[in-house]
Amino acid sequence: MVKAVVGANWGDEGKGKITDMLAEKADIIIRFQGGANAGHTIINDYGKFALHTLPSGVFYGHTTSIIGNGVAVDIPVLFKEIQSIIDRDVPMPKILVSDRAQMVMSYHKNFDAYEEERLGGKSFGSTKSGIAPFYSDKYAKIGFQISELFEDEAELREKVNRIAEQKNVMLEHLYHKPLINPDDLYKELMEYKEMVAPYVCNVSLYLNEALKEGKEILLEGQLGTLKDPDHGIYPMVTSSSTLAAYGAIGAGIPPYEIKQIVTVCKAYSSAVGAGAFVSEIFGEEADELRRRGGDGGEFGATTGRPRRMGWFDCVASKYGCRMQGATDVAFTVVDVLGYLDEIPVCVGYEIDGEVTTEFPTTHLLEKAKPVFKTLPGWKCDIRGIKKYEDLPENCRNYIEFIEKEIGYPITMVSNGPGRHDIIFRNK
C-alpha cells in the first residue's frame, strides 16, 4: 500500500514528524520532489534533527530510504546529511538514489544567488539552494541525470563543454561573474559519481517489485499546496509540484497505487518566503506565537529565518486539502495555542467587497482581506493527552469547527513535538 504525506499550505506544516511517526510501520520512504531548499524538523529518541534531502524515515533500521527521480539531488548536501546523523549514533540507513534523478550543480546555486542579487527588492526570497535554476535546466533538457555519470567519457565531456559555453554567456553578459571552467565542471561530476555510485538504483523497477510483495510505502512531500507551481501562489512558488499526484511521477509508480493521502495542516499558519498570506499577523501578537510555536520557535529549518505567522486559514486549507486529494488530515501543533483566551480563525476572504470561501488566483489573493471568527481558547497544556475525548471541550470544539469548515476528516491531532505526541481520532 502507498500512502502520501503532503502539506496543505505554504510548507512548515509538520510533515517530517508525521512521516517519522508513520514510518514506524512502513518498509520504504520516498522523497519524490524538491531539493535541499526546505527542511523537516524531527524530534525522536535520537534527538532533534533538521533533514533537507533524506526522507524522514531514516531513523528506523527496518526502512529503506529512497531519493526519487523527481528530487533535485545535491549530492554533497545529501552525504553531509547522512554523516551528520551517523555522527549522532543513528545507525547507517539503507539509502537508494534513483538513476533517473538529476543533480544540483555548484553553478545552479551560484545562478540562484546571482539572480536574487540582480532582482534586488523584487526577489523571490529564494533559499539559494539552486532549485529554480536546476528545474529550469531539467526542463530545458540541459540537466545532468545521475545515469549520465556512468556513460562514455567522451560523450559526457562533450556535454560539459556545451553547457559551460552556454552558461558562460549569461555569466559574462548578464551577471558579470566568473566563468565556468569545463575541466572543473567535469571534475565536479566525477566527484559526485564516486560518492553516489554505491547507492544508485533503478528505483521504479525496485518499487514495482516492492508493490508486488505488498510492501508498505510512504511518499514524503516537501513544502505544501500553495507552493505548487501550477496550483499555488504563482510566482511565489517552488519549482516542482508539491501535490500528492506528483508522487507517482517523482517516485515512478502507477497513480492508482496511492491509496491514502495524509495532508498535514497546522493549527495556526506560518510561512517562510515571500507571497500573499491573507491571515498573516504582525508585531507582538506574531512574535509571541512565533516564540511559542513548533519546538524552540517558528524559524525555518533550512534558513533559520523567522517564519511569517498567521491564524488558521480555512479558505487556504480547504483548497490545499482539495488539491492534494486528502483522505486524512493530520492537525499539528495544537498544543501551542493553549496560552490564548480566544483564537481567531480566518473563515473567508473579502475581495472587492464580496466575501468568498474559495481560494482565488494570485492577483485576487493580493487584494483579499481576512474574515475572522473568534473561538474560545482552552487555556491549559494538552501535551501528554492520548485520547481525543480527554482533550478540553474548547480544544475539541476548535478542531471540529475547522474540520467542518475545510470539509476533510481530521484523523490525527498532534499535541507535542515528540514522535508519539499524537492522538488518533476514528472518523
N, C-alpha and C positions, 0 to 999 in steps of 0.2 A: 504493500500500500504506500502511496505517496501523499505526504502532507506538505503544504507550503506554509511558511511563517513569513508574513509580509507586513508592511506598515500602512496605516490608513491615512497618514498625514504628511508632515514635512520630513520625516525621519525622526530619530531620537525617541521612538515610542517605547523602547524597552524590548525590542525583538531578540537581542542577544540573550537576555535572561530566559525568555520563553523558549528559544531554541535549545539553550543549555538544559532546561528542565525537560523538554520533550525528547531530547537526545538520549536520555536515560533508557528509553525503550526503543531507540532507533538503531539500525545497523549502519546506515550510510547518511552522511550530512553533506549537502552540496551548496556551495556558493555559486549562483548562476548569473550574476551580473555585477556591474560596478567594479571598483578597484579599492585602493587603499585610501580613498578620499573621505571615507566616513568610518566611524568605529562603533563597535558594540562593547559596552561595558558589562562585565560578568563578574559576579561575586559567588564563589563556591568554596569548597573545602580547602582548595589550594591558596585562596586569597582573592584579591581584586585584580582583574585584567582588563585591558583595552585591546581588543582584537581589531585588525583592519582588513586583513585578507583571509586569514584562517577561518574556516567555519566554526561556529560556536559549540561544536560537539567534540572538539579535540581533547577535552578533559576526561573522556571516558576511554578505558582500554579496549572496549569491545567495538568501538565505532571506526569506520573508515571515513576520512575527511577528503572531500573532492573539490578541487578548483575546476569549475566547469568551463566549457568553451566560450561562454558569454562574458567571462570575467576579464578585466584589464589586469594582466598579471605583471606586477612589479616584482621581478624575481629577487633582487637584493632585499627588498622590504619583507617579502614572504619568508626568506631564510633567516633574516634578523629576528622576525617574529617567532619562528619555530625555536630558535636558540633562546629567545627571552623566556619562553615558557619552560623549556628544559632546565634552564638555569634556576628556575624556582620549583624544581623537583616534580614537575609534571612529566610522566613517562612519555618517551618519544611517540607521538601519534602516528598512525598509519595514514599517509597522505598520498593522493594520486592527483596528477595535474593533466588536464586534457591536452592531447597532442594538437588539438584544433584551437586552443586558447591562443590569444595574441599577447605580445609583450609590450609593456610600457618601457620606452627607451628613455635614456637620460635627456635626449633632446625634446621629448614630449613635455617633460617637467620644465625645461628651460622656456619653451614656447608658451606654456601656460603662464609662467611668471612674466615673460616679456609682454604678453597680450594684456594682462591685468594692469601692468605698468603703463602701457600705451593708452588704455581706456581711461585711466585715472579715476575720476569721480563717477564714471559710468560703468565701472567694472561689475562683474557678476558675483563678487565675493567668493571666488574660487579658492579651494584649499591648496592650489598649485601642485597637485599630485599628478598632473599631466593627463587628466581624464578626458577633457574635451579634445585636445589635440590627438590623443590616442584613438578615440572613437571616430574622429574626422578621418584619420588615416585609414582606419579599418574599412570604413565605407567608401573611401576613395580608392581602395584596393592597393594601398602602398604601406600596409602594416606588415609586421613580421610575425608569422604564425610559428608556434614552437616547433612544429614538424619541419619547418624550413631549416632549422639548425642542423638537421641530420641529412640534408640533401648535398648534392655535389658542390664542392668548394667554389668552382668557377662560376656556377650559377648564382650562388649567394653573394660572391664578391661583385658580380655584375649588378645585382640589385642594390647592394650597399652603395656603389659608386653613383648609380642613377638617383637614389634617394638623397644622398649627400648633395648632389648637384642641384636637385630641386629645392631642398631646404635652404641651401646657401643663398639662393636668390632672395628669399624672404629675409634671411638673417642680415644680408648686406644692405638691401634697399629699404626694407620696412622697419626693421628693429635696430639696425646699426650695431650688431653684436658679433662676437667671434664666430668664425665659420666652423663647420663640421669637417673634421679630417676623416676621410673614408677608412684609413687604416685603424684609427682609434675606434671607429664605429664597428668594424669587423672584430676587433679585439674584444669589445664590449659584448658582442653576440657570442663569441667563443667562451667568455667567462660565464655567461648565462647558461650556455649549453652544459658546461661542466657541472654547474650547480643543480640544474633541473633534471639532467639525464636519468638519475635513478627513479624518478617519480612519474615519468611520462607514461601515459596510458591511453589506449583507445577507449575513452570514457563511455561513449554511447553504447559500445558493444558490452562493456563491463556492466553497465546498468541494465541492459537488455537481459543479460543472464541473471542479474540480481532480482529483477522483476519476475522472471520465470520461477525463481526459487522462493518467491513470496517474501522477500526481504522488506523491512520497514525503512522507507527512505524519506528524509526531510530535506526540503528545498528552503534555503535561507536567503531571503531578500535583503537588499540594502536600501536605506532611505525609505520613502513611502510614496503613496499615490500622487501626492501633489508635486512631487519632483520628477514625475514621469514626463519624458519629452513630448508625448502626444496628448496626454490627458491631464497634465499638471499645469502649474502656473507659468507657462512658457512666456518669455525665455529664461526665467529664473529657475531653471530645472537642471537635472543632471543629464548625462549624455547616453544613458542606456535605460531600457524600460524597467521600471520598478514594480511591474504588475506580476501577479502570480502566473498569469497566462504565459508570460515570457519564460517562466521557469522551465517549461517544456523545451523551448528552443535553447536556452542558455545552459541546459544540462544535457540535452539530447535524448529526451524521452517522448513518447506519444502524449498529446494533451489529455486524452481520456484517462490516463493513469492518475492524474491529480484528483484525489477523492475528497480531501479536506483542506480548506484554506483558512488558517488561523490568522485573522487580521488584528494587529496589535494597535490599541488606542490608549493614549494617556488619559488620566482623569482630569488633566488640565492640558494646555497646549504649550509647546515650545518649538523653536526653530533656530537652526544655525544658517547664516547666509541671508542674502537679500531676497526681496519679493513680497508680494501682497500677503498680509497676515491680519485678517479682519478683527479677530478677538484679542489682538495684542494689548498688553497693559504696560505702563511705564512707571518710572520713579520708584518711590519707596515700596509701593504695592508689588511691583515686579521684582524689586531687589529681595524682598522677604521671601517670595515664592521661589525665586532662583536659589537663594541661600538654603532653604529647607528642602528643595527638590532633589530627586534622584538620591544617590548616596554620596554625600560630600558636595552637593550642589549641582546646578544645571550649567555645566561647561562642556564644550564639545570634546568628545573622546579623541578626536584627531588633532584639532587645532588648539584646544584649551580655551577657545573663545567663549565668552559668556553667551548663553543661549538667549534668544528673544523669548519673552514669556507672554502667555495669554490664558484666558479662561477656556474651558472646554467649548469646542465649536461643533455644534450638532450638524450644521449645514455641510461643512467640510468633511466631517467624519462619516456622515451618511453617504455622501458622494464617494469618499475614499473606500468605504466598505463595498459599495455597489460595484465600483470599477475593479476591485480585487476579486469580487465574487465570494465574499465572506460566507463561510459556513459557520464559523465561530468567531466571536470577538474576545480577545484577551485584554482586559481592562487593567492597566498598570498604575503604579504609584498612588493608589487611592489613599494610602496611609499618610501621604504628605499633606493632605488637605485638613487633617484633624485639628489644626490651630485656628480655623476660621469660624466666626459666628454665623456667617452666611456666605454662600458660594454662588457667584454669578455664573450663568450658563448662556452661551450665545445660541439662540434658537432660530434666528432668521437674519437676513441681510436686507437693509433698506438701500435700494438703488434708485435714484431719481424719484424719490417719494413713494415708491412701491416696495412692499415687503415680499421677499421670496424665501423659500426654504430649499431652493435648488441651487447648486453651486454653478456660478457663471464662468464665462471665459475671462481671460486676464484683464482686458480693457474695462470690463464692467466691474470686475473684482476690485480694481484700483479705486472705484467710486463708492464701494459698499461700506455702509456703517453698520456696526453690530446691533442687533436687537437682543437685549438681555432679559432673562428671567432669573430671579434670585431664589435659591433654595436654602433652607436652614441647614447649618453645619451640625456636626455631631460632637465636636469639642472634646475628643479623647483619642488616645493612642490605640489603634486597632491592630498593631503588629502582634503576631503570636496567635491570633484567632484562626481556627482551622475550619470552622463550619459557617456557611453563609448565614444561617439563622441566628448565629451568635453575634453577628455584626450589629452595631447600634441601629435603631429603626431609621434615623435620618440618613445614615450611610446607605442602607438598603434602598431607601426612597430615592436617593441621588442616583444610584446605579440603575434602578428600574425606570426612573424618569428618562435618563439618557438612552437606555435600551429602547424605550418606546419611541423617542424622537428619531433615533437613527434607523430603527426597523430591522436590526440584526441581533441575534441572541448573544448576550454576554455570558459565556460559559466558564470563563476563568477570571478571577479577581486577584490581582497581585497586591499584597498588603505588607510588603517589605522587600529589601534588596536581595535577600538570600535565595538560593536555589529552591528551597522548599516553602518560602513565604508565598503560598498560593492557595486560593480557595477554589475548589471545583464546584460548579453550580450546574445541577442537572436541569435541562430545559426540555 
